[in-house]
């Protein structure tokens, strides 16, 4: 079994990639939670609580929310306005 490397044992490129990946995950999760808070329940597929809990499954939770968990707004009929 391989020993885990310490942060100081990683190359600078590896350290930068880990930081960048963490930043992307944080940004995706934050965007998903803000979207979920502002979006009406009628435009979310499934219970909102389920999607909040799904955000803990990184990075799949936020991606799943944006691809599967949202409904688009109904189209506005220009003739009715």
BELZIGI-V258775 format. One record per backbone hydrogen bond with DSSP energy under -0.5 kcal/mol. NH is the residue of the N-H (numbers start at 1). CO is the residue of the C=O. If there is no record, write none. Layout:
BEGIN
NH;CO / NH;CO
END
This chain:
BEGIN
9;6 / 10;6 / 10;7 / 15;11 / 16;12 / 17;13 / 18;14 / 19;15 / 20;16 / 21;17 / 22;18 / 23;19 / 24;20 / 25;21 / 26;22 / 27;23 / 28;24 / 29;25 / 30;26 / 31;27 / 32;28 / 33;29 / 34;30 / 35;31 / 36;32 / 37;33 / 38;34 / 39;35 / 43;40 / 44;41 / 45;69 / 46;44 / 51;47 / 52;48 / 53;49 / 54;50 / 55;51 / 55;52 / 56;53 / 57;54 / 58;56 / 61;57 / 63;59 / 64;60 / 65;61 / 66;62 / 67;63 / 68;64 / 69;64 / 69;65 / 70;65 / 71;43 / 78;76 / 80;77 / 81;77
END
